[in-house]
Amino acid sequence: MDGLNRRDFATLIAALLASGGALVDEAEGQSAGSVAGEAIGQDASQRGGEGSAAAATGVRPARALKELSSGVYKPQPGRGMQGGHESHSFLAGMLQAGEIRLEMHESVQQPGAPHEAVGTHKHSEIWLMQRGVATLYLNGTEHRMEAGDVGLCCAGDEHWIANAGDSELAYFVVTVGPPE
């Protein structure tokens, strides 16, 4: 297979982690309602319920995240298929090496499911395609991604990802950056 192998992918992750403190601070925060932005196990008080400042402004307040440590992380139960999308979180928290937030989840999109809302974030995102065909929109340009491909969205880039095929799309997402 041409392209990025696992060793190159690991090097890319390490480089993003090393530059985490230098990511763009002017980018908009995580958009409300993003599947990727909601940590497994968040209760309503952490998300901001009706009548809260988060609900009024659409911006979630920063909250303390657990410190991550070396180890093995298993996928957590998802919320089930919602609107043709499903997500399973592996980990979300802060690294000891500074103010670097790291999160990883697996997403699945059914054929014909609408793409996620256009978003920008303070963090960078890496997508690793497992199966299917995707359209990755980055700053006005659509890119085709297939199984084995890696996509990178740097902090502040406008983006979305959608299933562009006739079968299920599955991919891993790793986010690295400041807490949001």
C-alpha positions as CSV (number, residue, x, y, z in Angstrom):
1,M,0.0,0.0,0.0
2,D,1.4,3.4,-1.0
3,G,1.2,6.3,1.4
4,L,1.5,6.5,5.1
5,N,2.3,3.3,7.1
6,R,1.8,2.8,10.8
7,R,5.3,4.0,11.7
8,D,4.8,7.2,9.6
9,F,1.4,7.7,11.3
10,A,3.0,7.4,14.8
11,T,5.7,9.9,13.8
12,L,2.9,12.3,12.6
13,I,1.1,11.9,16.0
14,A,4.3,12.6,17.9
15,A,5.0,15.7,15.9
16,L,1.5,17.0,16.6
17,L,1.9,16.3,20.3
18,A,5.2,18.1,20.4
19,S,3.7,21.2,18.8
20,G,0.4,21.1,20.8
21,G,1.3,24.2,22.8
22,A,1.9,26.2,19.6
23,L,-1.5,25.6,18.1
24,V,-3.7,28.5,16.9
25,D,-5.5,30.1,19.8
26,E,-7.7,32.3,17.6
27,A,-9.7,29.4,16.1
28,E,-13.3,29.0,17.2
29,G,-13.9,26.5,20.0
30,Q,-15.5,23.1,19.6
31,S,-19.0,23.6,18.1
32,A,-21.9,22.6,20.3
33,G,-23.4,19.2,19.5
34,S,-20.3,17.7,17.8
35,V,-20.2,14.0,18.3
36,A,-16.4,14.1,18.5
37,G,-16.5,16.9,21.1
38,E,-18.6,15.1,23.7
39,A,-16.7,12.8,26.0
40,I,-18.2,9.5,27.0
41,G,-19.8,9.7,30.4
42,Q,-20.4,13.5,30.4
43,D,-23.6,14.3,32.3
44,A,-26.0,17.1,31.5
45,S,-24.3,19.5,34.0
46,Q,-21.0,19.0,32.1
47,R,-22.5,19.6,28.7
48,G,-24.6,22.6,29.8
49,G,-28.3,22.1,30.1
50,E,-31.3,24.2,29.1
51,G,-31.0,27.7,30.4
52,S,-27.3,27.5,31.0
53,A,-24.7,29.9,29.6
54,A,-23.6,27.1,27.2
55,A,-27.1,26.7,25.9
56,A,-27.6,30.5,25.5
57,T,-24.3,31.1,23.7
58,G,-23.7,27.8,22.0
59,V,-20.2,27.7,23.6
60,R,-19.3,25.2,26.2
61,P,-17.3,26.4,29.2
62,A,-13.9,24.8,29.7
63,R,-14.0,21.9,32.2
64,A,-11.3,20.0,34.0
65,L,-10.2,16.9,32.0
66,K,-8.6,13.9,33.6
67,E,-4.9,13.4,33.2
68,L,-4.0,10.6,30.7
69,S,-1.4,8.1,31.5
70,S,0.4,5.4,29.4
71,G,-1.7,2.3,29.0
72,V,-4.2,0.5,26.8
73,Y,-7.6,2.1,26.2
74,K,-10.6,0.1,25.1
75,P,-13.5,1.6,23.1
76,Q,-16.3,2.8,25.3
77,P,-20.0,2.2,24.5
78,G,-21.4,4.7,22.0
79,R,-24.8,6.3,22.1
80,G,-26.0,4.1,19.2
81,M,-26.6,5.2,15.6
82,Q,-28.0,8.8,15.5
83,G,-28.8,10.4,12.2
84,G,-26.6,7.9,10.4
85,H,-23.6,8.5,12.7
86,E,-22.1,6.6,15.6
87,S,-19.1,7.3,17.6
88,H,-17.1,5.3,20.2
89,S,-14.6,7.1,22.4
90,F,-11.3,5.5,23.3
91,L,-9.8,8.3,25.4
92,A,-10.1,12.0,26.2
93,G,-8.0,14.0,28.6
94,M,-4.9,16.0,29.2
95,L,-1.3,14.9,28.8
96,Q,1.3,15.6,31.5
97,A,3.5,17.5,29.1
98,G,1.8,20.9,29.3
99,E,-1.6,22.0,28.3
100,I,-2.2,19.4,25.6
101,R,-5.6,17.8,25.2
102,L,-5.6,14.4,23.5
103,E,-8.8,12.6,22.3
104,M,-9.4,9.6,20.1
105,H,-12.6,8.1,18.9
106,E,-13.9,5.9,16.1
107,S,-16.7,7.1,13.9
108,V,-19.0,5.3,11.6
109,Q,-21.3,6.9,9.0
110,Q,-23.9,5.1,7.0
111,P,-24.4,5.8,3.3
112,G,-26.5,8.9,2.7
113,A,-26.0,10.3,6.2
114,P,-25.5,14.1,6.2
115,H,-22.0,15.3,6.9
116,E,-21.3,16.8,10.3
117,A,-21.6,20.6,10.7
118,V,-18.9,22.7,9.3
119,G,-16.5,23.3,12.2
120,T,-13.3,25.0,13.3
121,H,-11.4,24.1,16.4
122,K,-8.4,25.1,18.5
123,H,-7.2,21.5,18.2
124,S,-5.8,19.7,15.1
125,E,-7.5,16.5,13.9
126,I,-6.1,13.4,12.2
127,W,-8.4,11.0,10.4
128,L,-7.3,7.4,9.6
129,M,-9.7,5.7,7.2
130,Q,-10.6,2.1,8.1
131,R,-13.1,1.3,5.4
132,G,-15.3,3.0,2.9
133,V,-14.9,6.2,0.9
134,A,-15.1,9.7,2.4
135,T,-15.2,13.3,1.3
136,L,-13.0,15.4,3.6
137,Y,-13.8,19.2,3.2
138,L,-10.9,21.5,4.2
139,N,-11.1,25.2,3.7
140,G,-13.3,25.1,0.6
141,T,-11.7,22.1,-1.0
142,E,-13.2,18.6,-1.1
143,H,-10.7,15.7,-0.9
144,R,-11.5,12.0,-1.5
145,M,-10.2,9.5,1.2
146,E,-10.2,5.7,1.0
147,A,-9.3,2.9,3.5
148,G,-5.7,3.4,4.6
149,D,-5.6,7.1,3.9
150,V,-4.8,9.7,6.5
151,G,-6.3,13.2,6.5
152,L,-5.0,16.1,8.6
153,C,-6.9,19.2,9.6
154,C,-4.8,21.9,11.3
155,A,-6.2,24.1,14.1
156,G,-8.4,26.8,12.7
157,D,-9.2,25.0,9.4
158,E,-12.8,24.9,8.4
159,H,-13.8,21.2,7.8
160,W,-16.3,18.4,7.7
161,I,-16.2,14.7,6.7
162,A,-19.0,12.7,4.9
163,N,-19.6,9.2,3.6
164,A,-19.1,9.4,-0.2
165,G,-19.7,5.7,-0.9
166,D,-22.5,3.1,-1.0
167,S,-21.3,1.2,2.0
168,E,-20.5,2.0,5.7
169,L,-17.6,4.5,6.3
170,A,-15.5,4.0,9.4
171,Y,-12.5,6.0,10.6
172,F,-10.4,6.8,13.6
173,V,-10.1,10.5,14.7
174,V,-7.2,11.7,16.9
175,T,-7.4,15.3,18.2
176,V,-4.5,17.2,19.7
177,G,-4.4,20.7,21.0
178,P,-5.3,23.0,23.9
179,P,-8.3,22.3,26.1
180,E,-11.5,23.7,24.7
